[in-house]
Amino acid sequence: MSQKRIVSLLPSCTEIVCALGCGSHLVGRSHECDFPPEIQALPACTAPRLDAGTGGAGIDAVLLRELRPSLILAQSQPGGCAVSREELEKALPAPPAPRPEIVSVAPGRLEDVWKDIQTIADAVGVSEEGRALLWRLKNRVVDIIEKTCMMTRRPAVACLEWLDPLTAAGNWLPEMVELAGGRNLFGEPGRPAPRLEWESFASSQPDVIILAPRGCDIARARRESQSLENRPGWGKLHAVKSKNIFVADGGQYFNRPGPRIVDSVEMLSEMLHPKVFSFGHEGRGWARL
């Protein structure tokens, strides 16, 4: 079987391909794909649109055709800076020219992330490597659950995906908070991030506040957090008084549904139960505000 020529248009898919040991199969990427670092040497097939009102990203149809991919990994639904399926179809050569296989993903829950990993492994032709990778990732989560499932005290956690407008974390993050030994206050597993009114947020009196804005590293999340300090009653929140406010790298970890989603569960467990868990992620993936 000849080696696949893969173009990945999602950072999470790029990471999955590399975690499967198939990074050499990649011939192109999206402009957002930045991990592992060596893939940044690959040509970027997309670029952010100059007109923010149109959303999504523009695709370089000429480059895409020149790369002659046999497999393209993309997002099922347009969102963020992802290329829409419709635009991708238009960028490909018209029949009877050979057209690559397109595998689309749109995870909503943690179980969807697992399924996507195996789906991509099957498409690349490394099904057994996919099962082995999933075994390793799931066992790391099980190691955490074995301790958190016995905990009687679970701190109330407010995990925020954006700060202006105030938005709670959705999709896979609520269940990750629960797995890490917390009691998630806002957002439902498998559902988009909900907007929050400040009064409702403040009245919930979270024990822990985690700021993991989309696309933000720790430094930027820290800068963004300053907008909360001027909110009425900020200083009276339990989490503020007990200094249990954390900033996290939402761009690389929490909001990227690839293999490093397990790192994010480990980070959450470190924040919520520092006397029980220490994986060495502090300072790299999260920090205390």
N, C-alpha and C positions, 0 to 999 in steps of 0.2 A: 504494500500500500504506500503510495507516494505521500510525502509530508504535506499537510494542509498549509495553505497560504491564508493566514488569518488577519483580518482587519477588525479591531475591537473599537467600538465607538462609545464604550462606557468604561470608566475607571475600574469599577468593580469587576467587570468581565476580564479586563486586562490582568488584574491581580489574580483572578481565578486561573487563567491560562498559565501564568507564570508559576503559581503554586502547584499546578499539575505537572510542572517540569517541562512545559512546552513553550517557553518564552521564545525559543528559536523559530517557532512557527509564525510569530507575529511579523507582519510586513508593514502594518500601518496602525495608527491609533487616532483617538480624538485629541483635541487640544487640552482637554482636562486630564488625560491619563498621565500620571506623574510618578507611579510606583509600580514595581521597583525602579530606582533611578535610571538604570541602564536603558529602559524602554523609551526614554526621552530622546534618544538618538534616532528613533523611528520617525518617518514623515507623518505629520499631523494632517488628517484628512478633513478636519472641521476647524471652524473658527467662530468666535462669538459674533453675533449679528451686531452691526453698528446701530441699528434701530432697535432699541430695547423693547419697543412696543410690539414687535413681531414675535418676540420670545424665541426660545430654542437656539439652534446654531446653524450656520451655513455649512454646506458640504462642498468640497472641491471635487466635482464630478470627473474632471480630467485626470486628476491624480489618482482617484479611486480606480478608474479604468486602467491606468498605467500599472497599478500594483497587481492587477489580475488576481484578486482574492478568490479562493474557493469557498471561504466561509467568512461571513460577516456577523459579528455579535453586536446587537443593538437593543434599544429599549422599545417595549411594546407600545407604550403611549408617550407622546411628546410631553416634555416637562423639564424645567430647569434649562440646561444648555444642551439637552439631548436632541439629536436629529429625529424628525418624525419618520415613521415607516413610509409614508407617502413620498416624502422628499428623497428618501433613500432609494425607493423603487425608480423614481425619475432619473436618478443619477447613474443607474446601471445601464449597460448596453441593452438595446431592444432585441427581442428574438428575431432571427434564430441564433444570434450570438450566444455563447455560453454565459449562463448567469450563475453567480455563487449561491450557495445555500445561505439563508438568513435565519439565525436563531435569535429570537426576541425574548427578553425577560422583563418582568415587572413585579418584583417581590413586594409583598405586603407584610408578611410575618417572617419570623425566624425560620420556620419550616420551609417557606418559599426560597429562602437563601440556600438552604441545604439542597432543595430540588434543583435550583439553578446550577449549582456546582456540578451535580451529576449530569444534568442535561448538557452542559458545556463539555464535560469530560466525554460523554457519549458522542457528541458531534465532532470532537477532535479525534476520536478514535482511541481514547485512553480510559475506557470505562473502569478498568481495575484500579488505575491510579486515582480515579475519582472516588471510588469506594474507600480506598486507603486514606485519602485526604479527609474525607468526611469522618472516618473513624477517629482520626487524630483530633480533629476540631471538636467533635461531639464529646470525646472523653475529657477534654479540658473543661467543657461546660459541666459535665457530670461531676468532676472533682469539686466544683464550686457548689453545685446543688446539694451534694452530700453533706455539706456544712450548713448551708442556708436553710435547708428544709427543716432543720431541727431548731431554728431560732424562733423564740417566742416574741421577741421585741423586734419589730420591723419599723425603721424610721419612715415617716411620711415624706415622700420625695416629689419635688416639682422639677421636672426635667424640661428645659426650654430649648426649642429649636430655633427661635428667633426672638429678638427683644423689642423690635419696633417695626411692625406691630407685635405685641406680646403673643407668642405662639407656643403652645405646648408641643412636646415631641410626640410623634405618632408612629404608625406602622410597627416596626419591630422593636422600637425602644421601650414602650411600656412593659412588654413581657421581659425584656432584658433587665429592667429595673427589678422586677419581681424575682427573676432567677438569681440576681445578685444580693437578694436579701432585703429589698426595700418594698415599700407599699406605695405604688404609683398613684398620684393624685389626679393627674390630668392625662387625657388621651387614651385611646383604646387600641389594642393590638389589631393590626391589619387595616386600620383606618387612617386617613390623612391627618396631619397635624391640625388640631383645632385652635382657633383664635380664643384669647382669654381677655376678659375685662379685668382691669387692675384690682377693682374692689373684690371680685370673686377670688382672685389669686391671693390677695393679702389676707382675706378672711379664712382661707384654708390653713393658714399658719403651718407651712411645711417645716419639717425638722431639718431637711437638707434641700438646697437649691443647686441644681447642676445646669450650667450654661454651656450649651454645645451648639452654637449657631452654625447653620449650614454654610459650608465653604470657608469657615474661619479656622485659623490655627489658634494656639493658645494666646499668643500676643494680641491678635485682633479681637478674640473673644473677651480678653481682659479690657481692651479699649471700649468695646461695645457695652460692657457691663456698667460703665459709668452712667449710662442713661437711666439705669434703675435707681441709682442712689438719690435722684431728685424726686422720686415718686413719693407721694404722701404715705407715711407710716412705714417706710422702708426700714428705718432703724428699730422699729418695734417688732419686727418679724423674729420668730424663734430662731430661724436659721442664721439670721444676721447677728443676733445677740450671742449665739453659741459658736459663731465663726465657722459654720458648716456650709460655706458657699464655695463651689468649685467651678473652674472653667476647664473645658475640654476641647480637644481638637476635633471639631465636628466634621471638618472637611476630609481628613484622612481616616478617621475611625468611625465615630458614631453614626454618621449619615451615609456611609459607604458600605453597601451590603455585599461585601466580599469576604475572603478568609479572615481578614483582620477584625471582623465583627466580634470574634471571640476575644481578641485583645480588649475590645470595648466592654464586654461582660466582666472581664478581669478588672478593668479600671473601675467600673462601677462598684464591684465588691471591695476594692481597696478604699474607695471614698466612703462607702457606707459602713464598713466594718474593718477599720485599720488595725485592730488588735488581732484579727483573725486572718486577714489576707495581705500578702505583700508579694507582688509579682514584678516589681521594679519598673512600673510604668510611670510613676510620679515624675514630673518634670519633662517627660517626653510626650505623653499623651494627655496628661491632665495636671492641674496645679490647684492649690488652694488660693482663693481670691484674697 
